[in-house]
Amino acid sequence: MECVALVMAAGSGLRLGGELPKQYQALAGQPMLRRSIEALRACPDLRQQVVIGAGQEGLYAAATQGLELPPPVIGGATRQASVRRGLEALAPRAPSHVLVHDAARPFATPALVTRVQQALAGARAVLPVLPVVDTLKAIDATGAVRAEVPRDGLGRAQTPQGFDFATLLDAHRRHADQDCTDDTGVVALDGVPVLAVEGEEENFKVTTEADMARAEALLARQPRRWISGSGFDVHAFAAGRPLVLCGVALPHDRGLAGHSDADVALHAVTDALLGSIAEGDIGSHFPPSDARWRDVASAQFLHHAAGLVQARGGRIEHVDLTIIGERPKIGPHRDALRASLAGLLGLDPARVSVKATTTERLGFCGREEGLAAQATVSLSFPL
């Protein structure tokens, strides 16, 4: 029995505010979409397929770096249309079951997902629900309370919702012109019975700023373990090349020699990140013998290492970088380097330190033959 999780991330998320759709906004240092995907990845043998909005390809690539997911499916004008496109993309594979999950629900636990999957053994549609505990009132357009609504037998619907794949695909194909708020509503149009299972209070949908604050507080209460990593790199000066540090081109009479852009600062930070998760060094991931990395921007290496950290649930808490050399003087450029490094890692600049020192004219750095850099990173991981 193969089950695929269809992660719906095609919406605009306007009610939350901000410049990005809510699924790409940072939640305790990681995009919300990534947290929702990682929650599902904690369940063995459950493949993920993400549906995104048109024009969101860049945001998706940044949010999911290192997760080794299949290419995203581009959704439609409505959620229902987006789900159908996702199902059609899965049709050639024809899994036996599918879970449909909102990208704005980052707290689904393996226990909840397992509960839905197990219920599919005896049902074609499964819905996690929570009981309605508050008194319900009917209110008219003027704001006047008109009546009390009995809450007996009512439930609050959640995702992931589980389905027999063929049943859900057929329902979406035949009812594409209907306007349903969720997928159990689509199959219900065909008279398919829906089995309710227990949901989870913390599996709430992040919709408003208050929801985001609640999510941040929930993550802040979760215990984490702390790990540090260190990195060191050296590059010789070379004529005819630009000098790039932290992704910023600096004015200087020489650049640094190397197969890539030779950004010694980003190389040190990359090695520190790789060291924190015992993933070797930059050369093992991007060997200088490989022509693909010739003159490439070292930000690509940094993003790869940060993606590996994030894939393990890690959060970069602080970066401390020291650039070692006589010239160029780093002081006039410190703020630009710090801002660039913080931006590349998606961190507040307050969590990034860039310093410089000399070797008092001793050694190769003292003789102005090259530059060195060392970095220490602090990270936290869920227990």
Buried (B, 14 or more C-beta within 10 A) or exposed (E): EEBBBBBBBBBEBEEBEEEBBBBBBBBBBBBBBBBBBBBBBEBEEBBBBBBBBEEBEEBBEBBBBBBEBEEBBBBBEBBBBBBBBBBEBBEEEEBEBBBBBBBBBBBBBBEBBEBBBEBBEEBBBBBBBBEBEEEEEEEEEEEEEEEEEEEEEEBEBBBBBBBBBBBBBBBBEEBEEEEBEBBBBBBBEEEBEBBBBEBBEBBBBBBEEEBBEBBBEBBEEEEBEEBBBBBBBBBBBBEEBEBBBBBBEBEBEBBBBBBBBBBBBBBBBBBBBBBBBEBEBBEEBBEEEEEEBEEEBBBBBBBBBBBBBBBBBBBBBBBBBBBBBBBBEBEEBBEBBBBBBBBBBBBEBEBBBBBBEEBEEEEBBBEEEBBBBBBBBBBBBEE
